[in-house]
Structure formats: C-alpha cells, structure tokens
Amino acid sequence: MKYFLSIFTIFLSIFCFSQLKVVDDKGPKMIEVGKVGPMGTTNISMLKSEDDKIYCFEYQDMKFTQINTWKKFCFINENDDINNLYNLIIDGFEKNINNEVKLESQLHYITLRFEKQLGVMNFDFAAKDKSTGIVGYSRYLSKKQVNKLFGKTK
C-alpha cells in the first residue's frame, strides 16, 4: 500500500506542476493586400482577414536607424473604414499642403502626416498604442506606393 501511495503521489505531482501545454490558436487567416519597400524588401504590408472584417498594417519602425523593429496595428473594418482611410490619404496628396490628420482605432491612435519635400508630396503615419503609449513611425510613401499598398491599380 505504501508503494502504491508513493507512486500515485509522484504521478499526481507531475500533472500538478506541469507548466506548458499545447494550445490550438487558430485566429483569422490573413491575406496580403499589398506591400511596399525599396529594392524588393518589404517595409510596410497591408493584410486583411478572409472575411474582410479585420485589416492590419505591419511596418518597419523608422524611429531608430540602427534597430530593425517591426510594429503592427489592426482595426475592424466597420462602415467601409478601409476605403475611407484610402480616400483620406489620397485627398491629402491632392490638397498638396503640409498637414496632419489624427485618427482613432480600437487599440491605436494613428496620425497621418503629409509633407512636401523637394516639390514632391509624401505621406507617412505614426501609430501610438493606447495601452502602452509606444509610438511607431513608418517610412515616407509616395502616392504610387500608397496605391500599391492598398492594392489599387489607379
């Protein structure tokens, strides 16, 4: 009986102190809409879920020149928000003035910045995480690159 009790206690302690377990995490499958980067590399990519409800932007943070970090922000596409965002960016190019537009998504504050450099209008964005306060900056994009990122053929 002592032998059985000691074996039972050993097996019970093995199951009680197990710290890792396999979790089946199947989130929504993401499809790439477009990507932009110099000379075949990717700096910014736009992804969408199969049901077009979630859109994500993954981008290389340009805040630091020597550190290669990637950031991501996502939002739920309610009321055709992705097309409204695209139209807002294209309108910023067509106004041809330096300005900032501030947006708020479910988890981030997003600042769209338009700046004229050497006679060419450029666009970049900054995304600030609401919970951590960490800000990430994208690289500058031209109008042609924005069309490529959003999968438009204009």
Solvent accessible surface area in square Angstrom, and as a share of the most:
residue,aa,sasa,rsa
1,M,177,0.79
2,K,178,0.76
3,Y,168,0.64
4,F,128,0.53
5,L,99,0.49
6,S,55,0.36
7,I,61,0.31
8,F,110,0.46
9,T,77,0.45
10,I,99,0.50
11,F,110,0.46
12,L,90,0.45
13,S,43,0.28
14,I,100,0.51
15,F,156,0.65
16,C,85,0.51
17,F,157,0.65
18,S,78,0.50
19,Q,171,0.76
20,L,164,0.82
21,K,170,0.72
22,V,149,0.86
23,V,105,0.60
24,D,116,0.60
25,D,126,0.65
26,K,169,0.72
27,G,53,0.51
28,P,81,0.51
29,K,138,0.58
30,M,56,0.25
31,I,76,0.39
32,E,88,0.39
33,V,42,0.24
34,G,9,0.08
35,K,95,0.40
36,V,4,0.02
37,G,23,0.22
38,P,63,0.40
39,M,194,0.86
40,G,83,0.80
41,T,84,0.49
42,T,43,0.25
43,N,11,0.06
44,I,1,0.00
45,S,8,0.05
46,M,4,0.02
47,L,26,0.13
48,K,55,0.23
49,S,1,0.00
50,E,109,0.49
51,D,87,0.45
52,D,62,0.32
53,K,126,0.53
54,I,54,0.28
55,Y,17,0.06
56,C,4,0.02
57,F,6,0.03
58,E,55,0.25
59,Y,3,0.01
60,Q,38,0.17
61,D,4,0.02
62,M,76,0.34
63,K,102,0.43
64,F,104,0.43
65,T,131,0.76
66,Q,168,0.74
67,I,96,0.49
68,N,104,0.54
69,T,51,0.30
70,W,124,0.44
71,K,57,0.24
72,K,100,0.42
73,F,7,0.03
74,C,35,0.21
75,F,18,0.07
76,I,78,0.40
77,N,33,0.17
78,E,92,0.41
79,N,135,0.69
80,D,73,0.38
81,D,49,0.25
82,I,13,0.07
83,N,53,0.27
84,N,81,0.41
85,L,21,0.11
86,Y,7,0.03
87,N,78,0.40
88,L,62,0.31
89,I,4,0.02
90,I,18,0.09
91,D,69,0.36
92,G,6,0.06
93,F,15,0.06
94,E,111,0.50
95,K,130,0.55
96,N,72,0.37
97,I,100,0.51
98,N,96,0.49
99,N,48,0.25
100,E,98,0.44
101,V,38,0.22
102,K,153,0.65
103,L,55,0.27
104,E,117,0.52
105,S,17,0.11
106,Q,84,0.37
107,L,114,0.56
108,H,19,0.08
109,Y,100,0.38
110,I,11,0.06
111,T,24,0.14
112,L,3,0.02
113,R,66,0.24
114,F,5,0.02
115,E,64,0.29
116,K,88,0.37
117,Q,63,0.28
118,L,183,0.91
119,G,59,0.56
120,V,86,0.49
121,M,19,0.08
122,N,21,0.11
123,F,4,0.02
124,D,3,0.02
125,F,7,0.03
126,A,10,0.08
127,A,4,0.03
128,K,88,0.37
129,D,39,0.20
130,K,77,0.33
131,S,101,0.65
132,T,90,0.52
133,G,35,0.33
134,I,100,0.51
135,V,33,0.19
136,G,1,0.01
137,Y,66,0.25
138,S,5,0.03
139,R,54,0.20
140,Y,82,0.31
141,L,0,0.00
142,S,36,0.23
143,K,80,0.34
144,K,166,0.70
145,Q,48,0.21
146,V,1,0.00
147,N,14,0.07
148,K,125,0.53
149,L,3,0.02
150,F,13,0.05
151,G,45,0.43
152,K,68,0.29
153,T,141,0.82
154,K,179,0.76
